Amino acid sequence: MPINGGAQGGWKNPSSDEIKKLLQKSKTIAVVGLSSNPARASNRIAGFLIEKGYRVIPVNPKEKSVLGQKAYPDLRSIPDKIDIVDVFRNPSIVPDIVEAAVACKVGAVWLQENVVSTEAFSRGERAGLMMVMDRCIFKEHRRLFND
C-alpha cells in the first residue's frame, strides 16, 4: 500500500487483510465524538456497528447515553476492555486521544475520514497500537465483508 500524506508527512495504513482481521477479532468499539443526533455520521456509523454485532461505547462528555448505550466523558472513564477506539473528532485533539488509548491499552485506534494527525499516528504505532487513519470504518467493513 502506498504511503499517504503530503506536506504533513506520511503514514502507511495496515493492509486490507490486517484491517479485516482487526474487525473480525474485535468486539468492543469506543466511539469518540459519538453524537445522539441521527443526522451525524458518528451516529449512523455507530448504529451500523451495533447492527453488525459490535458493542459500541459512546465517548462524549455532552451525552448521557447514545443509541441506548451509556456514554462516558473520556476513554479513561470506561471500565471495560476496548478493542478499537474509533475517532470522530477534530485532528488537533487526536494526539491526546491516542495518549489516552495508549494508557488504556487498547488494541487499535481508527481515525475516520479527514481525521488526520501524523503525530498521533506515529505515537500510536510506537506504542504498539494498530493505527488506521483517514478511512471510514463503515466503508471498510462493507468493502471487506461485502455487506
Secondary structure, DSSP 4 states (H G I P E B T S, - for coil): -PPEEETTEEE-PPPHHHHHHHHHH--EEEEET--S-TTSHHHHHHHHHHHTT-EEEEE-TT-SEETTEE-BSSGGG--S--SEEEE-S-GGGHHHHHHHHHHTT-SEEEEPTT---HHHHHHHHHTT-EEE-S--HHHHHHHHHT-
